[in-house]
Amino acid sequence: MSLIRVNMNVPEELLKRLDDYASKNYQTRSSVMCQACDQYLNAKQMQKLFADMGETFERLKQIETIDEDSKKQLDDLEKLAKLISGPLAKLP
């Protein structure tokens, strides 16, 4: 994987926190930034997947050929999807 230099503006306090974290964890500023970006993008992708999953469960429950036990399981899975995607939705 090739690396590309990126210039960006960062608030001074955030940069201080970043540098402190990197130093305490024996990492470079760049490696911490890459990890943080990767985790953020993964979380946003999970948020969308769970939201889509919740909508799918809702549609499946409306199909009349599903037995009551399956509807209960879909309810539980829908609640889980909402529980997980809720906090993720608050990410900027």
C-alpha positions in Angstrom: 0.0 0.0 0.0 1.5 3.3 -1.0 1.3 6.3 1.3 0.3 9.8 0.1 1.2 13.0 2.0 -1.9 14.9 3.1 -1.9 18.5 4.6 -4.7 19.4 6.8 -5.7 22.0 9.4 -6.4 20.7 12.9 -7.5 22.7 16.0 -4.5 23.2 18.3 -6.1 21.4 21.2 -6.9 18.3 19.1 -3.4 18.2 17.8 -2.1 18.3 21.3 -4.3 15.4 22.3 -3.3 13.5 19.2 0.4 14.0 19.9 0.0 13.1 23.6 -1.9 9.9 22.7 0.7 9.0 20.0 3.6 9.5 22.3 2.1 7.5 25.2 1.3 4.6 22.8 4.6 4.6 20.9 2.9 5.5 17.6 3.4 8.3 15.1 0.9 11.0 14.6 0.2 9.6 11.1 -0.6 6.1 12.3 -3.0 7.4 15.0 -4.8 9.6 12.3 -5.0 6.6 9.9 -6.4 4.4 12.7 -8.9 7.0 13.8 -10.1 7.6 10.2 -10.4 3.9 9.5 -12.4 3.3 12.7 -14.7 6.3 12.0 -15.4 5.2 8.4 -16.1 1.6 9.6 -18.5 2.8 12.3 -20.4 4.9 9.7 -20.6 1.9 7.4 -21.9 -0.3 10.3 -24.4 2.4 11.2 -25.9 2.3 7.7 -25.8 -1.6 7.6 -27.7 -1.8 10.9 -30.2 0.9 9.9 -30.9 -1.1 6.7 -31.1 -4.3 8.6 -33.7 -2.7 10.9 -35.8 -1.6 8.0 -35.6 -5.0 6.5 -36.8 -6.6 9.7 -39.7 -4.2 9.8 -40.8 -5.2 6.3 -40.4 -8.9 7.0 -42.6 -8.7 10.0 -45.4 -7.3 7.8 -45.4 -10.5 5.7 -48.4 -12.5 6.9 -46.8 -15.9 6.2 -44.2 -15.6 8.9 -45.1 -17.6 12.1 -45.3 -15.9 15.5 -42.0 -17.3 16.7 -40.3 -15.9 13.6 -42.0 -12.5 14.1 -40.7 -12.5 17.7 -37.2 -13.2 16.6 -37.5 -10.5 14.0 -38.7 -8.1 16.7 -35.7 -9.0 18.9 -33.3 -8.5 15.9 -34.9 -5.2 15.0 -34.4 -4.0 18.6 -30.8 -5.1 18.5 -30.2 -3.3 15.2 -31.8 -0.1 16.6 -29.8 -0.4 19.8 -26.5 -0.7 18.0 -27.3 1.9 15.3 -28.6 4.5 17.7 -25.3 5.5 19.3 -23.6 5.2 15.9 -26.1 7.7 14.4 -24.7 10.3 16.8 -21.3 10.2 15.1 -20.7 13.3 13.0 
